[in-house]
Amino acid sequence: MVLLKRKFWVFTQFACALIVVVLVINFLYVSTPTLKLPITQVDLKDWNNYELIREDSLRTGFGEHGKGETLTDANEIEENKKLFAEFGMNVLISDKISVNRSIPEYRHQKCYQKKYPKDLPKVSIIIIFVDEYFSIFKRTLHSLYNRTPHELIEEVILVNDHSTKDFLYEPLRIYVQENFPGIKFNIINLKKRHGLMQARVVGAKAAKSEFLFISEPHCEMTYNWLPPLIEPLLNQEKVVTVPIIDNIEWKELMYFENDKGNKGCRGAFDWDLEYKKLNRFPVAEASELEPFLTPVMTGGIFMIRKTYFFEIGPYDPELVIWGAENIEMSLKINLCGGQLLEVPCSHIAHIYRAFTKARKHESGIDFEGFNRKRVVEVWFDDYKQHVYERHKRRYENIDVGDLTEAKKFRKKLKCKSFDYFLKNVAPDLLVNFPLDQYPFAYGQIQLLDENVCLEILFEGDPNKNYEVILNECSKPPVDTQYLELSWYRDIRLREIDGCLDAYKLSSSSCHLSGGNQHFKYDIKSKQIMNMANKQCIEANLEDLSLKFAKCDESLKQQKWIFNEFVNETAISNWSRFGRSFQGDGVYWN
């Protein structure tokens, strides 16, 4: 009898232990998206459209396979200059490229081996637009139609945020009706300007599906982009997925990959609140193409459940037009119980404009500065001063209004602190972007008393070297002329990854290692010296060329100004500010 009781006790303990193991495995699957321990057996499917991939590989013509192109006709070049001033990209090149153009395949080859559930839910696709150039918008819609399984599309919702272009009303309706059979389109024409964030809310409210994909009107979808974004949301409600965002540069509309290796990177921001990248944390090779946690999204392209979208706000209703909404939503997700995942096997390409001159708030306010300050006040806690100190003149006169409701909503969501974000979500952010990382100067680098500026002929791929030339100073400054003498003592593009390099006076990816990229600005002589070769940048106005030459304070062609901001205190105390360095230009930590 005692033996039987003992056997029964052993059996009971074993059964309990087994139940605990099952519960732990189930919890790990639900809470850790990179684990592949299925809760239930599901039928899997290879969603790749191999016939389309083969057909695209055979296409030839202007701009095919994502190739960059240029204009040669003098009349077209002149007309394109006028359009460029409005749209911030070379749109006549777009007119010549097929709306169905082929694209390069930048997914990792192992993505072809991945299968996804056969019975995926349908998705409501929401695209916000305002005064978008028609051929650019058409190509976005055709790439969506061509490279998305139609059985996964519930509807495509186009929200027109009060455009001023006639072709974005009736002509757009007719074009959609005639060119995309089998897909339901819902075009919502707003009677007044809502701004990007509130227009998304309008689209989300109209959506019929629980699964929302939000995108922008100047994108090109790639092969099999949608199933990888859906899968992580199937068993978890508080998950947001983003693809790898490849780039289409504005000058030639060339498609190029975002990062070498195509395994993704972690999004972040610096203390200027510009989107930056952090390296992925090391993972096992078997998991390197699984969705991984990322601190910050770019903001315009993501997948989310409708219920979760509205549970987290989704946006502060006082934010206007666009700007900083990506930081606000990323903090809401990561600090308030959700997960933000980048999906390496999903790629979408996006055009980044040279500038956004045409997008101004009707009140004339600095809407991006307003949004940034409002987000910082609500979410950055004691760290907000580190943002303001970088651009005191910009922020000190901005009144962000009443923050009571926004702060109350953060408390309602039971969100963690910004300090938690820095220590647990992005623990390497302060290593890469220190709190005291103030630039020495920024703006266009203009030759003294002349209307010519340094310009980097950046064509899209930060891993390549590009020529640095003199060009007419643009108003407003295009990204390729907007430079800063950074805390790292390099001269870099403020909006793009590119630094001046002493090698043939070119530009290359910023390596933060000094040497050829180590520069110093002398306020009195107005000379820019490279600390590796001890020579100064000199202009030639006859052919608009540049060279390094022996520094000579008497030469006017060596005198430069940063035409927006110069931190005279920091430059006058060069050895005390910025990253530590040695006399030969080599940094030390």
BELCORLIN-V391623 format. One record per residue. N is the residue number from 0. RES is the residue in one small letter. PHI is phi in whole degrees, -180 to 180 (none if undefined). OMEGA is omega as a letter, one per 40 degrees, with the letter a starting at -180 (999 if undefined). NEAR is the number of other C-alpha atoms within 10 Angstrom. Layout:
# BELCORLIN-V391623
n->{N,N}
res->{RES,RES}
phi->{PHI,PHI}
omega->{OMEGA,OMEGA}
near->{NEAR,NEAR}
This chain:
# BELCORLIN-V391623
n->{0,1,2,3,4,5,6,7,8,9,10,11,12,13,14,15,16,17,18,19,20,21,22,23,24,25,26,27,28,29,30,31,32,33,34,35,36,37,38,39,40,41,42,43,44,45,46,47,48,49,50,51,52,53,54,55,56,57,58,59,60,61,62,63,64,65,66,67,68,69,70,71,72,73,74,75,76,77,78,79,80,81,82,83,84,85,86,87,88,89,90,91,92,93,94,95,96,97,98,99,100,101,102,103,104,105,106,107,108,109,110,111,112,113,114,115,116,117,118,119,120,121,122,123,124,125,126,127,128,129,130,131,132,133,134,135,136,137,138,139,140,141,142,143,144,145,146,147,148,149,150,151,152,153,154,155,156,157,158,159,160,161,162,163,164,165,166,167,168,169,170,171,172,173,174,175,176,177,178,179,180,181,182,183,184,185,186,187,188,189,190,191,192,193,194,195,196,197,198,199,200,201,202,203,204,205,206,207,208,209,210,211,212,213,214,215,216,217,218,219,220,221,222,223,224,225,226,227,228,229,230,231,232,233,234,235,236,237,238,239,240,241,242,243,244,245,246,247,248,249,250,251,252,253,254,255,256,257,258,259,260,261,262,263,264,265,266,267,268,269,270,271,272,273,274,275,276,277,278,279,280,281,282,283,284,285,286,287,288,289,290,291,292,293,294,295,296,297,298,299,300,301,302,303,304,305,306,307,308,309,310,311,312,313,314,315,316,317,318,319,320,321,322,323,324,325,326,327,328,329,330,331,332,333,334,335,336,337,338,339,340,341,342,343,344,345,346,347,348,349,350,351,352,353,354,355,356,357,358,359,360,361,362,363,364,365,366,367,368,369,370,371,372,373,374,375,376,377,378,379,380,381,382,383,384,385,386,387,388,389,390,391,392,393,394,395,396,397,398,399,400,401,402,403,404,405,406,407,408,409,410,411,412,413,414,415,416,417,418,419,420,421,422,423,424,425,426,427,428,429,430,431,432,433,434,435,436,437,438,439,440,441,442,443,444,445,446,447,448,449,450,451,452,453,454,455,456,457,458,459,460,461,462,463,464,465,466,467,468,469,470,471,472,473,474,475,476,477,478,479,480,481,482,483,484,485,486,487,488,489,490,491,492,493,494,495,496,497,498,499,500,501,502,503,504,505,506,507,508,509,510,511,512,513,514,515,516,517,518,519,520,521,522,523,524,525,526,527,528,529,530,531,532,533,534,535,536,537,538,539,540,541,542,543,544,545,546,547,548,549,550,551,552,553,554,555,556,557,558,559,560,561,562,563,564,565,566,567,568,569,570,571,572,573,574,575,576,577,578,579,580,581,582,583,584,585,586,587,588}
res->{m,v,l,l,k,r,k,f,w,v,f,t,q,f,a,c,a,l,i,v,v,v,l,v,i,n,f,l,y,v,s,t,p,t,l,k,l,p,i,t,q,v,d,l,k,d,w,n,n,y,e,l,i,r,e,d,s,l,r,t,g,f,g,e,h,g,k,g,e,t,l,t,d,a,n,e,i,e,e,n,k,k,l,f,a,e,f,g,m,n,v,l,i,s,d,k,i,s,v,n,r,s,i,p,e,y,r,h,q,k,c,y,q,k,k,y,p,k,d,l,p,k,v,s,i,i,i,i,f,v,d,e,y,f,s,i,f,k,r,t,l,h,s,l,y,n,r,t,p,h,e,l,i,e,e,v,i,l,v,n,d,h,s,t,k,d,f,l,y,e,p,l,r,i,y,v,q,e,n,f,p,g,i,k,f,n,i,i,n,l,k,k,r,h,g,l,m,q,a,r,v,v,g,a,k,a,a,k,s,e,f,l,f,i,s,e,p,h,c,e,m,t,y,n,w,l,p,p,l,i,e,p,l,l,n,q,e,k,v,v,t,v,p,i,i,d,n,i,e,w,k,e,l,m,y,f,e,n,d,k,g,n,k,g,c,r,g,a,f,d,w,d,l,e,y,k,k,l,n,r,f,p,v,a,e,a,s,e,l,e,p,f,l,t,p,v,m,t,g,g,i,f,m,i,r,k,t,y,f,f,e,i,g,p,y,d,p,e,l,v,i,w,g,a,e,n,i,e,m,s,l,k,i,n,l,c,g,g,q,l,l,e,v,p,c,s,h,i,a,h,i,y,r,a,f,t,k,a,r,k,h,e,s,g,i,d,f,e,g,f,n,r,k,r,v,v,e,v,w,f,d,d,y,k,q,h,v,y,e,r,h,k,r,r,y,e,n,i,d,v,g,d,l,t,e,a,k,k,f,r,k,k,l,k,c,k,s,f,d,y,f,l,k,n,v,a,p,d,l,l,v,n,f,p,l,d,q,y,p,f,a,y,g,q,i,q,l,l,d,e,n,v,c,l,e,i,l,f,e,g,d,p,n,k,n,y,e,v,i,l,n,e,c,s,k,p,p,v,d,t,q,y,l,e,l,s,w,y,r,d,i,r,l,r,e,i,d,g,c,l,d,a,y,k,l,s,s,s,s,c,h,l,s,g,g,n,q,h,f,k,y,d,i,k,s,k,q,i,m,n,m,a,n,k,q,c,i,e,a,n,l,e,d,l,s,l,k,f,a,k,c,d,e,s,l,k,q,q,k,w,i,f,n,e,f,v,n,e,t,a,i,s,n,w,s,r,f,g,r,s,f,q,g,d,g,v,y,w,n}
phi->{none,-62,-63,-63,-62,-66,-63,-63,-65,-63,-63,-64,-64,-63,-63,-63,-63,-63,-63,-61,-60,-62,-64,-65,-61,-62,-64,-62,-66,-68,-92,-125,-63,-80,-81,-110,-120,-61,-71,-132,-74,-126,-76,-105,-143,-85,-88,-65,-96,-68,-65,-65,-60,-66,-62,-64,-65,-94,-71,-134,138,-62,78,-65,61,73,-70,-77,-133,-132,-93,-121,-76,-62,-66,-67,-62,-67,-64,-65,-60,-66,-69,-60,-62,-95,-102,71,-157,-83,-77,-67,-65,-59,-61,-88,-90,-60,-68,-105,-59,-80,-128,-73,-96,-111,-66,-61,-59,-69,-64,-67,-85,-86,-118,-130,-51,-68,-102,-86,-72,-76,-123,-91,-99,-117,-125,-97,-146,-152,52,-75,-66,-63,-67,-64,-65,-58,-65,-60,-68,-68,-65,-64,-66,-75,-114,-120,-58,-64,-71,-99,-101,-72,-173,-118,-103,-105,-103,-88,-83,62,-65,-101,-94,-61,-67,-94,-118,-62,-57,-66,-59,-66,-61,-63,-64,-87,-112,-130,-65,87,-118,-83,-110,-124,-99,-109,-98,-75,-79,-147,-69,-99,90,-56,-67,-73,-66,-64,-62,-60,-64,-65,-64,-81,-67,-91,-89,-74,-104,-113,-117,-109,-140,-113,-88,-124,-132,-133,-73,-110,-66,55,-78,-84,-53,-62,-77,-76,-52,-64,-88,-66,-110,-138,-81,-98,-128,-124,-115,-132,-84,-71,-93,-79,-120,-119,-77,-76,-79,-120,58,-82,-90,-140,-72,-75,-147,-67,98,54,-114,89,-145,-94,-78,-155,-146,-95,-84,-89,66,-89,-66,-133,-119,-120,-66,-68,-73,-61,-137,-64,-55,-66,-108,-69,-108,-85,-55,-133,-68,-135,-70,-141,-98,-68,116,-95,-138,-164,-114,-155,-75,-62,-63,-72,-55,-84,-65,-94,139,-81,-128,-56,-65,-88,-67,-119,55,-158,117,73,-67,-67,-70,-59,-66,-62,-69,-60,-68,-76,-103,-122,99,-108,-136,-110,-121,-94,-115,-63,-92,-119,-125,-139,-96,-132,-90,-97,-65,-68,-163,-124,-57,-75,-106,-117,-76,-59,-79,83,-74,-76,-67,-69,-64,-60,-63,-62,-66,-66,-65,-62,-62,-83,-116,-90,51,-74,-92,-63,-64,-69,-78,-65,-66,-78,-140,-59,-64,-72,-91,-66,-103,-92,-97,-90,79,-77,-107,-58,-67,-64,-70,-66,-68,-61,-66,-62,-77,57,-81,-77,-83,-67,-61,-61,-58,-71,-91,-122,-86,-131,-66,-102,-65,-70,-69,-85,-133,-61,-66,-99,-89,-90,-72,-77,-165,-157,125,-77,-93,-108,-68,-55,65,-130,-96,-128,-133,-65,-141,-93,-78,-71,-116,123,-96,-67,-85,-104,-92,-128,-70,-111,-130,-95,-147,-59,-67,-84,-129,-70,-66,-72,-58,-77,-112,-95,-123,-143,-88,-84,-57,-81,69,-112,-105,-129,-69,-75,-110,-136,-79,-167,-125,-62,-135,-68,-68,56,44,-119,-126,-150,-59,-68,-103,62,-114,74,57,-63,-101,-95,-125,-136,-112,-101,-63,-71,-85,62,-99,-113,-110,-85,-79,-86,-101,58,-117,-109,-76,-126,-99,-121,-73,-69,-117,56,-105,-132,-156,-91,-143,-58,-66,-142,-64,-82,-86,-66,-73,-109,-104,-129,-129,-86,-86,-120,-155,-134,-86,-64,-63,-66,-68,-70,-118,-52,-76,-101,-113,78,-72,-62,-150,-107,-59,-87,92,-93,-79,-137,-103}
omega->{i,i,i,i,a,i,i,i,i,i,a,i,i,a,i,i,i,i,i,i,i,i,i,i,i,i,a,i,a,a,a,a,a,i,a,i,a,i,i,i,i,i,a,a,i,a,i,i,a,i,i,i,i,a,i,a,a,a,i,i,a,i,a,a,i,a,i,a,i,i,i,a,a,i,i,i,i,i,a,i,i,a,i,a,i,a,i,i,a,a,i,i,i,a,a,i,i,i,i,a,i,a,i,i,a,i,i,a,a,i,i,a,a,i,a,a,a,a,i,i,i,a,i,a,a,i,i,i,i,i,i,i,a,a,i,a,i,a,i,a,i,i,i,a,a,a,i,i,a,i,i,a,i,a,i,a,i,a,i,a,i,i,i,a,a,a,i,i,a,i,i,i,a,a,i,a,a,a,a,a,i,i,i,i,i,a,a,i,a,a,i,a,i,a,a,a,a,i,i,i,i,i,a,i,a,a,i,a,i,a,a,i,a,a,i,a,i,a,i,i,a,a,i,a,a,a,i,i,a,a,a,a,a,a,a,a,a,i,i,a,i,i,i,a,i,a,i,a,a,a,a,a,i,i,i,a,a,a,i,i,i,i,i,i,i,i,i,i,i,a,i,a,i,i,i,a,i,i,i,i,a,i,i,a,a,a,a,i,i,i,a,a,i,a,a,i,i,i,a,a,a,i,a,i,a,a,i,i,a,i,a,i,e,a,i,a,a,i,a,i,i,i,i,i,i,i,i,a,i,i,i,a,a,a,a,i,a,i,i,a,i,a,a,a,i,i,i,a,a,i,i,a,i,i,a,a,a,a,i,i,a,i,a,a,i,a,i,i,i,a,a,a,i,i,a,a,a,a,a,i,a,a,a,a,i,i,a,a,i,a,a,a,a,a,a,a,i,i,a,i,a,a,a,a,a,i,i,i,i,i,i,a,i,a,i,a,i,i,i,i,a,a,a,a,i,a,i,a,a,i,a,a,a,a,a,a,a,i,i,a,i,a,i,i,a,i,a,i,i,i,i,a,i,i,i,a,a,a,i,a,a,a,a,i,a,a,i,a,i,i,i,a,a,i,e,a,i,a,a,i,a,a,i,i,a,i,i,i,i,i,a,i,a,a,a,i,i,a,i,a,a,i,a,a,a,i,i,i,a,a,i,a,i,i,a,a,a,a,i,i,i,a,a,a,a,i,i,a,i,a,i,a,i,i,a,i,a,a,i,a,a,a,i,i,a,i,i,a,i,a,a,a,a,a,i,a,i,a,a,i,i,a,i,a,i,i,a,i,a,a,i,i,a,a,a,a,i,a,a,a,i,a,a,i,i,a,i,a,999}
near->{6,7,8,9,10,11,12,12,12,11,12,12,12,12,12,11,12,12,12,12,12,12,12,12,15,14,12,15,18,17,13,14,21,20,14,11,13,11,12,6,8,11,10,13,14,15,20,20,14,12,9,13,16,10,10,17,15,10,14,11,12,17,22,22,19,20,19,21,18,14,15,8,8,9,9,12,16,12,12,19,15,11,16,19,18,17,21,19,25,25,24,21,23,22,14,14,22,16,18,19,20,24,24,17,16,19,21,14,11,9,16,13,8,16,15,16,18,13,12,15,18,19,24,25,23,28,25,24,22,18,19,19,22,19,19,21,21,22,23,23,23,20,20,22,20,16,19,21,17,14,13,16,19,20,19,22,23,21,22,25,23,20,18,12,12,10,15,21,16,10,12,16,14,10,13,19,14,9,13,14,10,11,16,14,17,17,18,18,14,14,10,10,17,17,20,22,22,22,24,23,20,17,24,25,11,14,21,14,18,16,24,24,23,20,21,20,23,23,25,30,24,23,25,22,24,25,23,25,26,24,17,22,18,14,13,16,16,19,23,25,26,27,24,24,21,22,22,28,23,25,22,22,24,21,25,22,22,22,17,9,10,18,19,27,21,19,20,22,18,17,21,18,14,14,19,20,17,17,10,15,11,8,12,7,8,8,13,16,21,22,27,23,23,25,27,27,28,20,20,18,21,20,25,23,23,20,14,18,23,13,11,19,16,18,19,22,12,16,22,22,21,19,21,25,25,19,24,23,22,24,25,23,22,22,23,19,13,18,23,25,26,28,24,25,28,26,28,22,23,23,22,17,19,21,19,15,15,11,15,14,15,9,7,7,12,14,21,18,17,23,23,21,23,24,24,21,18,19,23,19,12,12,15,17,15,17,20,17,16,16,14,11,10,14,18,11,9,16,10,17,9,10,14,9,12,20,14,12,15,18,12,11,15,12,18,17,15,18,14,14,17,14,12,13,18,19,14,16,20,15,9,14,17,15,15,15,20,23,23,27,24,22,19,28,26,22,24,17,10,12,12,20,26,24,24,26,16,23,19,24,21,20,14,13,22,23,17,22,20,22,17,14,19,16,8,13,16,18,20,23,29,25,27,25,25,21,21,25,27,28,29,27,26,20,17,19,18,27,29,27,26,23,13,14,20,20,28,24,19,21,13,16,16,24,19,19,27,27,26,19,24,16,16,9,16,17,24,24,23,26,22,17,18,16,19,23,20,24,25,13,14,6,9,14,15,21,17,20,15,13,17,15,14,9,12,16,18,26,25,26,23,22,16,12,15,19,13,13,10,17,19,15,10,17,12,10,19,19,19,16,17,11,8,13,21,15,17,10,5}
